Structure formats: C-alpha cells, structure tokens
Amino acid sequence: MALEVPARPIASPADELAYLRAQVAMKEAELLTLKQERPREEIAHERILHHRMSANEEVLAPAYRMTDAEAANHSLTLDLDPEQNDETIAELRGVMEEKGVHNAFTILEKLNNPHLEDDFHRFLVQYLVAGMQPKGLGENQPEWKALHMTLYEISLPEMSGESKDGRVKTLKELVSSMEQFYSGMLAVENAGRGEPPYMTLELAVPVDKPHLMFYAAIPNTRRDLFEKQLLAIFPNASVIAQPNDYNVFVENGFSHASVASFKDKAMLPLKDYQDFDYDPLNSLLNAFAKVAPEDEGVSLQIVFKPQTDHYVHYYRRVLHALRQGEHRSRAFTLPETFVGDLAREAFGLIATSKKQSANEPVDQKAIEMVEKKIQAPVVSTNIRLVVSTPVESRTQQILSELESSFNQFEHTTGNRLEFLRPNRAGMKQLLRDFSFRLFRQATNLPLSLRELTTMYHFPPNGIESAPNLKQSRFAAAAAPADLPHEGTSIGTNTFRGQTTEVRIAPEDRLRHLYAIGQTGAGKTGFLKTLIEQDIKAGNGVCFIDPHGNDILDVLAMIPPERYEDVIYFDPANIDRPFGLNMLEYDPNRPEQKTFIVNEMLAIFRQLYGDVPESMGPAFEQYFRNATQLVMEDPSSGSTLMDIGRVLSNKPFRDLKLSRSNNPIINQFWNEIATQAEGEASLQNIVPYITNKFDEFTGSDFMRPIIGQQESSFKFREVIDTKKILLVNLSKGRLGERNANLLGLIIVGKLFMAALSRVDDPRGNFPPFYLYIDEFQNITTNSIPGILSEARKYKLSLTIAHQYLAQIDEKIRDAVFGNVGSMAVFRVGQEDGEFFGKLFAPSFAASDFINIENRNAYVRILARGVPQKPFNIKTLDLAPGNLGQVDDLRELSYLTYGRDRATVEASIRARYLS
C-alpha cells in the first residue's frame, strides 16, 4: 500500500491541517461503507503517522520545504565522536563563520579551557576535510598548515622485538631500525603547499582512554611516505589513521606544560643508545604508567622538522674551527649564516680578538663531542610535555616526574636537557601550540637522529614498566586482491597501510554467513551493518532479535520510502496481538502438512530437550496423529491450542474425525488410540502431551498469538514482496521458552515459504535475507536441511552465536559444512584452539583470543571460490532516526495487530462451541 499524497503540494501550515482533517474524514467514510467502526482518535493517529512518513518532496510545495542547506545548517555531519562540548563547539562555529577563526580563538583564550580548545582544533580539522573554508584563516598561516595533517595511532605486536629468525633483537638493533625510519622521513620537509614541513611524534595517555599510545601526525601529502617507511621497517605494525584526535585535557582541571631546552650549546651531544646498557624508554614509560586512566591526561610531543643539511654544515664549521685551534667559547658561538659571519668578522676587526697560541693544545674533548653529534643527520625539534589532572598539585607532581625521566640523557662531557615552564600568558600559548601541533623556532632543539631515536622508539618485547601500553595483540593478513567490487560490504581490511573494502556478492551470500564471538565483541553490530545495507538496497529482510534492544536500532535506520514494508512483531504488546499459526498451510499444497508436523515435533524436542524421556515413541505417535487430525479441517479450529483439545475433548475429536478424509489418521484414532490399554492408553498419554502446551496456552502473552486461526501476515508474501520483518523476542519480557517457541515457529514458516517457491521453476523471485542472533535457541535438527535447501529458493541465512558449546556436534558439522562464509570475532581459549586449526597457517589460537572488539577473522567465498583467511574491521553503524521508532511500531500494531478483546472473544467462542 503506497503512502497517500495530497492532490496539490501543501504550501502552508493551514493547508497541512486541512489536508489531515480531510484524510481522517475519508477514512471514516471508508470504514462506514465497510460497516466497520474505529475510534476517531485511532484513525487520526494512523493518518498522522502516514503523513509523517511521506517524503517532503512528495507532499510539500518547494517554498514550504526546508532546503538541504537549511537542514545542514542545523548539524554539520563530521566524522567525530560525540563530545560533551558539542554545543559550545557549535556556538564557536557560528562565531567562526560570521567573524572568522581568530575571533573564535580570542573567545577560546578568554574561556581558558584547554580541553575545549583541543576539541575546537579537532572540529577545525574535520571542517577542512569536509571541504569548507574557515573565515579568516589563510593558507600561509601556521594554524592553517597544522590543520592539514593526518593523525596516526601506531601499535606493534607484543613480540615486536623479535627478528625474522625468532631471536629477540638487542636494544641497539631495534633503535637502529627506528633511526632508519627517521632517515626515510627526512623528506617530510618537502610537504605540499599549505602543509607544514614537519611531522610530530607523540606518546600520550588520553583523558578518555585507558591506554598509553604512540601517535604520529603527518602532512597529508606525505601519508604514503610515512606508511611505506614505517611498514617497511616494522611490517607487523598496526598503523591506523584517526579522524578523532585524542584529548589529554581534563574538563575544568589543571593543565600545565613545559618545553625542553639544552643546558649547554646545541652542538654538544646527549647520550644516545650506544651509551646505554638498558632501554631508556623504560623510565619514560614508567612515568606515564603512574597516570590514572580516564581521570588524568599526559602527552609527550616531539615536533620533527628536517632542515636539509643546515646543521651538519654548521657543526662542521664549528668542528673545523676547533681543529684550527679556536677556543671552544669562540668556536661554539660561530654564526649559523653568512651574514652572521660578516658581522662577526667586522666586530673582530674592532675587538682584535686573539686565537689560541700555537703551542696550546687543541680541545680534543670538544672535537670528540661535536663529532659524536654529527654522526647522524641533525633535525630541528620542539619537545613538549603536557599534563592535565583535576588537582593542581597532582599535575605539578606528574610533570616533574616526566621531566626527571629525561635526566638519564645527560652526557657528562656533553649536554643535558632542562625543561622550562612559562608564565601564565606563555602557558596558554604553549598549550595552544601543543593542541595545534605548531613548530616554534624560539624553542628549537637540534637533535641528531641517534639522539631522537634513543628518546622515542617503539619498545622491544618484554617492557614491563608500562602495562597500559597499547600493543597490537593479534595478527593481520591482506585481503585477496580479486575480491568483488559489488555486493554487501562486511568491513575493511587494513594491511601495511593499504585499506580495502571487503564485499560479498549476492550469489555468494546465498551460501550463507556464520558469525561467532563473545558478548561485546561486535558480532551483533556487524549484523546490523549488513541489515542496514539490505534495507537501503530494497531487499527483503527478517531480523530475529533475542534481546529486544538491537531491533530498535534497525527501526531507526528505516528510510522513509520503506516505512510501509516494515512488519514489527513484538509479542509483548498485549493490546494488539499479532496472530502466528504454525499449523496454517496453503490448501493448494497439502504436502506442507507433513513439513509442519515434522517441524512441530522437532520444535518441541528442541524446547524440551532437557527431559528427553518424555518425548519417546509414544509421544511422537500421538503428537503426529493429533496434529494431523487438527489440520484435516482448518475451519473447525487449527491452532496449537487445538492439539491439546483434540487429545482431551472427545466431542471435538469426533467432530474432527467426521470431517477427516485421511484413512490412516482415522484408523489410528478409531482403532488404536481408543483401544490401547495400560501406559499406552489415551488417558495416560494425553497429560504427557498437553502439559507441553499448557505453558503457552496459559500465558497472557502467548495465548492471543498462537490461538488466532490466521496469521497476521503471509510468510510467502513477506519474502516475495521484500518486506522488513523485525521480530522482538526479548527473553526478559517473554520468558525463554515462550521466546524460543515463537522464534522456532517463525524460522519454520519462513523456510516453508521458501520451499513453496518451487512453483516457479525459473527462479524469478527476489532473494530474502534472514538474520538470527543467538541462533542456537531457535533452530532445530532440521538446520542442515535448511542450510542446504534454502539457497535454491534464494533464502540467505546469517546466523550468529557466542561459543561452540552452545550447539551440538551434529549442528556444528552442518553449519561448517554448508556455510560459504564465516566471521570469527573474539572467542575463548577452547574455541580459539578450534579456529586456530581451522584458519591455519594464517592465524593462530592466540589471535582469536586476543583480537579487539569490532575486528574479526573471515573466510569468505568470492565468486563461488573459497578465499584465504584475512582480518576485517567492521563498519560504523550510521546514526538512525530514533524519533521514528515509536511511529513505526505503532504503524505495525495498527496494520497487523488485532484488538485483544476481539481475539480473546474469538478464542472463547471456539472453545465453548
């Protein structure tokens, strides 16, 4: 049924109200013709829902319609996580767009809130990524350049300190590898126009995260260089671009910073890794480890700015002067530029400065120190420490400990670092420089690459001083190069900096998908991303939700053009219950009766598998014949409630027998059941069967559902017309057994509907996608048949659960033998061993045990061919429209539900007849 639209586009609020009144009146007239009555309030509610779900361009005149620009003005869609300062950022955005960026900065300065300023920086980056031009910020300004950088989060496996032959690398080997990386990054000075000629290296404990993490911020045009250089030297590193910058500033806390400088002349060296017997990073990480996660924030920021050979040339001149006998005090003050040389010489002519006499010894120690400094290229750096905590004394304490950790780099005959803490005004500027990653020449600290790598390198395996250091705890593998470019996206594979979108083609999805993972690992979110794509693609979908909350997210993602396709089945809605009759069948297909009987028997064995002794041969014999007799004459009652009735109520049984044309069933009831004696007698067998039904027929939730003669919707119509069937089986509200019964019935009826497609031998029917979370509760031993047969009739199953012990070995073998694709999220030790063998040699058991949330190992089909296993990260779920959830539920209740009093009256009438 299509949504009604007005004959003329609505052009004013008055027109809109008049249109709605007319819609209510028309519906009342229609019902009057059909001799049906409904309260006017109910009709009005339904008409308003229909109107709300209509697309704006279908019902509103252009002048009355909100434009996309007006709508966008209310909310700029950026790839940012929600923040508590979002409203303030929105106000600052307004100031920026009206008055310019610098006026917004002025306001930030007066607010004196580093956390907010860091958030504003995060916003500005994404504002530029979205292709927008901030007012008052030009390409030549440092802030503009600093905003054109990509932040990476870097982590290495726990065994990153191993060499290829399995031997643990020495400190010198590991740090020399890092020095090689820095050498490759010297080309960062040739960044693109409007980008900074530097990068930053950072080590931080963000205020909202529990881990200590390595970061690097790279000019956008140098991202490929960075990824290739890093992964060439550290091939197992995890390198992830982060659109959301981290924040170390505690809201309303105390934030302080300090910047490093040399105690002596810059050409004198610090200690480097060749001077250490231990890893100096230990001490630094130990200071970070004392930070309280999620309550305090800390960061080390090193701005890395290459300047070609400037320092090497300059320090060689100093070295030459020393070798010529120049006193170190004069040699160390040589100007860095030619102009400075001229000025110095001119001053020298006036001052007539003297050199050392020829017989005085050359300062060999000074020569050795300068030679040590220039053993590796020298780059400009800024080194900043930033700490933020709720208590000022605590902030000062942590900052002092961090500063002290750099004392170990003091060279007794060379140089050492000291940290300067600026005054109040200078502190604001320093914190802003940190947030915007600005290089300041005033605090330039020339470091050799050897000195830099000693301070900042990736830790080898075995560092115990930083238990909160984030490391990549699971392996990765590249996705195959020839994956299809069409179909449903299941996630992205990132390997060595190369990100590939992974898709499964429609024909491969018909071979089914299996997902497993612990609670919270991300498998249900994974299912929702697939459901969202199917819904937006116009496919038919059924989602059976055993929890009841995930289905609300699905309702929120329904686009307006598919509102009418939604069937939301919530058994807990007792006001307008749906009908669900498992015994209902197509009279033109009497063979369906056998399927129903077999499925019902399997359902009850599944439900009461904990007491198998009550489900023996006698139970099966009586159950089959009772169910078949009930279905012989649907007009006199053919529901689950009638099975118990035909067993215990002789007049009703006689009525059924009088209308039955099945001689085998009639013979059983006339000659076998009524003449049996002892334990096999009818009176002894009946309680064993009827007590299985009493739990359902006595439930206020279940009776109005299973007692209705006709289901609220035809399952064949659901799959053929591509409906969106959403089933809320919240066990907390229904009870586990009630929820499982309904789920089992729905799965059985969907499969029966799919099998009925045999009437179209050409296969001209659309695919239908069935999603079952916690499938072990609502599948029977017939699952092997469903998995093998459903593909022929384009019923695609996506099934998920938590661990292998939930399913018996027969079902497990059927699943692994029939599903074409599988996704394994984090599992426990026992399951990890199983999948480690299944996915070997690509992945080991430890990978399945340690893999992070929203990551999975997959083995999929591509064009019918099994692919080698690889890893994926699942897609983000787009935010839905929660405001439409109640409307869609109400629309389904009104369309498919029936008045409870009417249903109960109908059931009573049948039972009293």
QUIURCOR-V152463 format. One record per backbone hydrogen bond with DSSP energy under -0.5 kcal/mol. CO is the residue of the C=O (numbers start at 1). NH is the residue of the N-H. E is the energy in kcal/mol with one decimal. If there is no record, write none. Layout:
# QUIURCOR-V152463
co nh e
CO NH E
CO NH E
This chain:
# QUIURCOR-V152463
co nh e
10 61 -3.5
12 16 -1.9
13 17 -2.1
14 18 -2.3
15 19 -2.3
16 20 -2.0
17 21 -2.4
18 22 -2.2
19 23 -2.0
20 24 -2.0
21 25 -2.3
22 26 -2.4
23 27 -2.0
24 28 -2.2
25 29 -2.2
26 30 -2.1
27 31 -2.3
28 32 -2.1
29 33 -1.9
30 34 -1.5
31 36 -3.1
32 35 -1.2
39 43 -1.9
40 44 -3.0
41 45 -2.3
42 46 -2.1
43 47 -2.5
44 48 -2.4
45 49 -2.0
46 50 -2.2
47 51 -2.3
48 52 -2.7
49 53 -1.6
51 54 -1.2
55 58 -1.4
55 59 -1.0
56 59 -0.7
56 60 -2.8
59 10 -3.2
61 64 -1.1
61 65 -0.8
62 65 -0.8
67 71 -2.4
68 72 -3.0
69 73 -1.6
70 74 -0.6
71 74 -1.2
71 75 -0.7
72 75 -0.7
75 77 -0.6
76 78 -1.0
78 80 -2.1
83 86 -1.6
85 89 -2.7
86 90 -2.2
87 91 -1.7
88 92 -2.5
89 93 -2.5
90 94 -1.8
91 95 -2.0
92 96 -2.8
93 97 -2.7
94 98 -1.5
95 99 -4.0
95 100 -0.9
96 100 -1.4
100 104 -1.4
101 105 -2.4
102 106 -2.1
103 107 -1.9
104 108 -2.2
105 109 -2.6
106 110 -1.8
107 111 -2.1
108 112 -1.6
108 113 -0.7
113 117 -2.3
114 118 -2.5
115 119 -2.0
116 120 -2.4
117 121 -2.0
118 122 -2.0
119 123 -2.4
120 124 -2.8
121 125 -2.2
122 126 -1.7
123 127 -2.3
124 128 -2.2
125 129 -2.2
126 130 -2.0
127 132 -1.9
128 131 -1.9
132 134 -0.6
134 137 -1.1
135 101 -3.5
138 141 -1.4
141 145 -1.9
142 146 -2.7
143 147 -1.4
145 148 -1.5
145 196 -0.8
147 149 -0.8
148 220 -1.8
150 218 -2.6
151 242 -3.4
152 216 -1.8
153 240 -2.4
154 214 -0.9
155 238 -3.8
156 472 -1.7
157 160 -1.7
159 162 -1.8
161 169 -4.3
163 166 -2.0
167 163 -3.5
170 174 -2.3
171 175 -2.8
172 176 -2.1
173 177 -1.4
174 178 -1.5
175 179 -2.2
176 180 -1.8
177 181 -1.7
178 182 -2.3
179 183 -2.1
180 184 -1.8
181 185 -1.1
183 186 -1.2
184 187 -0.6
185 188 -1.9
186 189 -1.4
187 190 -1.9
188 191 -0.8
192 195 -1.6
196 198 -0.5
199 304 -3.5
200 217 -1.9
201 302 -3.0
202 215 -3.1
203 300 -2.8
204 206 -0.5
204 213 -2.9
205 298 -1.6
206 209 -1.2
206 294 -0.6
209 294 -0.9
211 206 -0.5
211 213 -0.5
212 470 -3.0
213 204 -2.4
214 154 -2.6
215 202 -2.7
216 152 -3.1
216 218 -0.5
217 200 -2.0
218 150 -3.2
219 222 -2.3
220 223 -1.2
222 226 -2.2
223 227 -2.7
224 228 -2.6
225 229 -2.6
226 230 -2.6
227 231 -2.5
228 232 -1.7
229 233 -1.2
230 234 -3.2
234 237 -2.1
237 239 -0.6
238 155 -2.0
238 240 -0.6
240 153 -2.9
241 243 -0.6
243 245 -0.8
247 207 -2.7
247 208 -0.5
248 250 -0.5
250 253 -2.2
253 255 -0.5
254 389 -1.8
256 387 -2.8
258 385 -2.6
259 420 -2.8
261 418 -2.5
265 268 -1.9
269 415 -2.2
272 275 -2.7
273 276 -1.0
278 280 -0.8
279 282 -1.8
280 283 -0.6
280 284 -1.1
281 285 -3.0
282 286 -2.2
283 287 -1.6
284 288 -1.7
285 289 -2.0
286 290 -0.6
287 290 -0.8
288 291 -1.7
291 293 -0.7
292 295 -1.5
292 296 -1.8
297 388 -2.6
298 205 -2.7
299 386 -2.4
300 203 -2.2
301 303 -0.5
301 384 -2.9
302 201 -2.9
302 304 -0.6
303 305 -0.7
303 382 -1.0
304 199 -2.1
304 306 -0.5
305 380 -2.3
307 310 -2.5
309 313 -2.6
310 314 -2.2
311 315 -3.2
312 316 -1.9
313 317 -1.7
314 318 -1.9
315 319 -2.6
316 320 -2.8
317 321 -2.4
318 322 -2.3
319 323 -2.3
320 324 -1.5
321 326 -2.7
322 325 -1.5
325 356 -0.7
327 330 -0.9
327 331 -3.1
328 332 -2.9
330 333 -0.8
331 334 -1.4
337 341 -1.6
338 342 -2.1
339 343 -2.2
340 344 -2.4
341 345 -2.7
342 346 -2.5
343 347 -2.4
344 348 -2.2
345 349 -2.0
346 350 -1.2
347 351 -2.8
348 352 -2.2
348 353 -0.7
357 360 -1.8
362 364 -2.0
363 367 -1.9
364 368 -2.5
365 369 -2.1
366 370 -2.2
367 371 -2.6
368 372 -2.0
369 373 -1.8
370 374 -1.8
372 375 -1.2
373 376 -0.6
377 449 -2.4
379 447 -2.5
380 305 -3.1
381 445 -2.8
382 303 -2.7
382 384 -0.5
383 260 -2.5
384 301 -2.7
385 258 -2.0
386 299 -2.3
387 256 -2.5
388 297 -2.8
389 254 -3.3
391 395 -2.0
392 396 -2.4
393 397 -2.1
394 398 -2.4
395 399 -2.3
396 400 -2.3
397 401 -2.1
398 402 -2.4
399 403 -2.4
400 404 -2.3
401 405 -1.4
403 406 -1.4
404 407 -2.0
406 409 -1.5
407 410 -1.9
409 271 -2.5
410 412 -0.6
411 414 -1.3
415 411 -3.1
416 263 -2.7
418 261 -2.4
420 259 -2.1
420 422 -0.6
423 427 -2.9
424 428 -1.7
425 429 -1.6
426 430 -2.5
427 431 -2.6
428 432 -2.0
429 433 -2.7
430 434 -2.1
431 435 -2.4
432 436 -2.6
433 437 -0.6
433 438 -2.2
434 437 -0.7
439 441 -0.5
440 443 -1.0
441 444 -1.8
447 379 -2.9
448 452 -2.8
449 453 -2.6
450 454 -1.5
451 455 -1.6
452 456 -2.9
455 457 -0.5
460 463 -1.0
462 464 -0.5
466 469 -1.9
468 212 -2.4
471 473 -0.8
472 158 -0.6
477 871 -0.9
480 483 -0.8
488 504 -2.5
491 502 -2.9
492 494 -0.5
492 873 -2.6
493 495 -0.6
493 500 -2.9
495 498 -1.8
497 499 -0.6
498 495 -2.4
500 493 -3.1
501 503 -0.6
502 490 -2.7
502 491 -0.9
504 488 -2.3
505 508 -0.7
505 509 -1.8
506 510 -1.1
508 511 -1.5
509 512 -2.1
511 820 -2.4
512 820 -0.7
512 821 -1.6
513 799 -2.2
514 823 -2.8
515 801 -1.4
516 825 -3.3
518 521 -2.1
521 854 -3.2
522 526 -1.9
523 527 -2.2
524 528 -2.1
525 529 -1.7
526 530 -1.5
527 531 -2.6
528 532 -2.6
529 533 -1.5
530 534 -2.3
531 535 -2.7
532 536 -2.3
533 537 -1.6
534 539 -2.6
535 538 -1.4
540 769 -2.4
541 725 -3.0
542 771 -3.4
543 545 -0.7
543 727 -2.8
544 546 -0.6
544 773 -1.6
545 729 -2.6
546 731 -1.4
549 552 -0.8
549 553 -0.8
550 554 -1.4
551 555 -2.2
552 556 -1.9
553 557 -0.7
554 557 -1.1
555 558 -1.2
556 881 -3.1
559 562 -2.3
560 563 -1.6
562 565 -1.3
563 566 -1.5
565 724 -2.8
567 569 -0.7
567 726 -2.9
568 570 -0.7
569 571 -0.5
569 728 -2.8
570 573 -2.1
572 574 -1.4
575 900 -1.8
577 898 -1.6
579 712 -2.4
580 582 -0.7
581 584 -1.2
585 587 -0.6
586 589 -2.8
589 592 -2.2
590 593 -1.7
591 594 -0.6
591 595 -1.2
592 596 -2.6
593 597 -2.5
594 598 -2.5
595 599 -2.7
596 600 -3.0
597 601 -2.3
598 602 -2.2
599 603 -2.5
600 604 -2.3
601 605 -1.9
602 606 -2.0
603 607 -2.5
604 608 -2.2
606 609 -0.8
608 611 -1.8
609 612 -0.7
611 614 -1.8
612 615 -2.0
616 620 -2.3
617 621 -2.5
618 622 -2.4
619 623 -2.9
620 624 -2.6
621 625 -1.9
622 626 -2.4
623 627 -2.5
624 628 -2.6
625 629 -2.0
626 630 -2.1
627 631 -1.8
628 632 -0.9
629 632 -0.7
629 633 -0.6
630 633 -0.8
631 634 -0.6
633 636 -1.4
634 637 -1.8
639 642 -1.0
639 643 -0.6
640 643 -1.0
640 644 -0.8
641 645 -1.0
642 646 -2.3
643 647 -1.2
644 648 -2.0
645 649 -2.4
648 650 -0.7
649 653 -2.3
650 654 -2.9
651 655 -2.1
652 656 -2.3
653 657 -2.6
654 658 -2.2
655 659 -0.8
656 659 -0.8
657 660 -1.0
661 663 -0.8
662 666 -2.3
663 667 -2.5
664 668 -2.0
665 669 -2.1
666 670 -2.6
667 671 -2.9
667 672 -0.8
668 672 -1.5
668 673 -3.2
669 674 -0.7
672 676 -1.2
673 682 -0.8
677 680 -1.0
678 681 -1.7
681 684 -0.6
681 685 -2.1
682 686 -2.6
683 687 -0.5
684 688 -0.5
685 688 -0.8
685 689 -1.1
686 689 -1.0
686 690 -3.1
687 691 -1.9
689 692 -1.4
689 693 -0.6
690 693 -1.0
690 694 -1.8
691 695 -0.6
693 696 -1.2
693 697 -2.8
694 698 -2.0
696 699 -1.1
699 703 -2.6
702 705 -1.1
702 706 -2.8
703 707 -1.7
705 580 -2.2
705 708 -0.8
706 640 -0.7
706 641 -0.5
713 715 -0.5
714 718 -2.0
715 719 -2.0
716 720 -2.2
717 721 -2.3
718 723 -2.5
723 541 -2.3
723 725 -0.7
724 567 -3.0
724 726 -0.7
725 543 -2.2
725 727 -0.5
726 569 -3.1
726 728 -0.6
727 545 -2.7
727 729 -0.9
728 571 -0.7
730 733 -0.9
730 734 -2.3
731 735 -2.1
735 739 -2.4
736 740 -2.5
737 741 -2.5
738 742 -2.1
739 743 -2.3
740 744 -2.8
741 745 -2.4
742 746 -2.5
743 747 -2.4
744 748 -2.3
745 749 -2.7
746 750 -2.3
747 751 -2.2
748 752 -2.4
749 753 -2.4
750 754 -2.2
751 755 -2.5
752 756 -1.6
754 757 -1.5
755 758 -1.6
756 759 -1.6
757 760 -2.1
759 761 -0.6
760 763 -2.0
763 765 -1.8
767 540 -0.8
768 770 -0.6
768 796 -3.0
769 542 -2.5
769 771 -0.5
770 798 -2.7
771 544 -2.5
772 775 -0.6
772 800 -2.1
774 777 -1.6
775 778 -1.2
780 783 -1.9
781 784 -0.6
782 785 -0.6
782 786 -2.0
783 787 -2.8
784 788 -1.9
785 789 -2.5
786 790 -2.7
789 792 -1.1
789 793 -0.7
790 793 -1.1
790 795 -2.2
791 794 -1.6
794 768 -2.6
794 796 -0.7
796 770 -3.3
797 513 -2.4
798 772 -2.6
799 515 -2.6
800 774 -0.9
800 775 -2.2
801 517 -1.5
803 806 -1.7
804 807 -2.0
808 812 -2.5
809 813 -2.6
810 814 -1.9
811 815 -2.6
812 816 -2.7
813 817 -1.6
814 818 -1.0
815 818 -0.9
815 819 -2.7
821 514 -2.0
822 859 -2.2
823 516 -1.9
823 825 -0.6
824 857 -2.5
826 518 -3.0
828 832 -2.5
829 833 -1.9
830 834 -1.6
831 835 -2.8
832 836 -2.2
833 837 -1.5
834 838 -1.8
835 839 -2.6
839 842 -1.1
839 843 -1.0
844 847 -0.8
844 848 -1.1
845 849 -1.4
846 850 -2.0
847 851 -1.4
848 827 -2.0
852 855 -1.4
854 874 -2.5
856 872 -2.8
857 824 -3.2
858 870 -1.7
859 822 -2.0
860 867 -2.3
862 865 -1.4
865 862 -2.1
870 858 -3.2
872 856 -2.3
873 492 -2.4
876 878 -0.6
880 882 -1.0
881 884 -1.7
882 885 -1.1
882 886 -0.5
884 888 -2.6
885 889 -2.3
886 890 -2.5
887 891 -2.4
888 892 -2.0
889 893 -2.4
890 894 -2.4
891 895 -2.1
892 896 -3.1
892 897 -0.9
893 897 -1.3
898 577 -0.5
899 903 -2.2
900 904 -3.0
901 905 -2.2
902 906 -2.0
903 907 -2.2
904 908 -2.5
905 909 -2.4
906 910 -1.9
907 911 -1.9
908 912 -2.2
909 913 -0.9
